[in-house]
């Protein structure tokens, strides 16, 4: 006699939930760095702390801000790649590339 396996509806949803959490883990770090970029380029803060108004600080702030805004603006792509890579059982890199 063969025992029938019951399909567990909860298991695929758990895999999906875990895979959607992975890309979200990086958003807190990106948000903190985005704030650093905003602080370095803010005119009001630069008026209070004159050192931040110098060229290197402004350049670093602008680069950090623009690079992180690129990530935030393309968040849908990040989620698609992250979910596909996390849900794949084998060849996670291939699944991410195809996504």
N, C-alpha and C positions, 0 to 999 in steps of 0.2 A: 504494500500500500504506500502510496505517496501522500505526503502531507501537503496540503495546499498552503502556499505562502500568501499571507494577507498583504495587500498593498498598503503601505504606510503613506498617507497623504501629507503627513507632517515633515517627513524627511526631505523632500525636494524644497519645501519652503524654508527649512532650516539652512540648507545649502545656499539658497538664494539670499537669505538674510545675512549670512556670514560673508558672502561675496560682495554684498553691497556695502558692508561696513569697512572693508579693506580700503577702498578709495577715500572714504570719509575720514579715515585716521590722519591723512595728510593735510586735510583742510584746516585743522587747528594750527598746525605749524605754518602753513601758508598765510593764514590770517594774521598771525603774530608778526611774521616778516613783512607783510603788507603794511601793517601799522608802523613798523620801523621805517619803511620807505616813505610813508606819509609824513612821519615826524621829521625826518631829515630834510624834506623838501618844503615843509610848511613855512610860509613867510612870517607868520606871527611868532612861531617858536624860534626861527632864525633871528628875529629882531631881539628877542629876550636873551638868547645865547648866541652871541656873534660868531663864535667858532664854527657853528653849523652852517653859516652862510658862505664859507670858503668853498672853492671849486671842488676839491676831492669829496667832501661830504655831500655836496649837491649832486655830483656825478654818481656816487654810490647809491644815494637815495633814489635818483631817477631810474637807474638800472634795476634796482630791487623792485621798485614799484611797477615798472613796465613789464618786467618778466613775470611777476606774480599776477598782474592783471591779465596777461596772456593765458595763464593757467585757469584763472577764474572765468574768463570769457569762453574758454573751450572745455568747460566742466562736463558737458554732455559726452564729449569724446573720451574724457578720462574715465567716466563711469562705464561707458560701453566696453572699453578695453579692460578695465579692472574687473568687471563682472564676468566677462568672457574668460579671462585668465584664471579667475578664482573658481569658476564652476567646472573648468576642464579637469578631467581626471589624469590625463596624460598629455604631454606636449603643450604645456601651458603657454609657452612662448609662441607656438604656432597659432593657438587659439586667440591670443592677444593681437598678433599681427593681422590675422584675418578680420578680427572685429574692427 
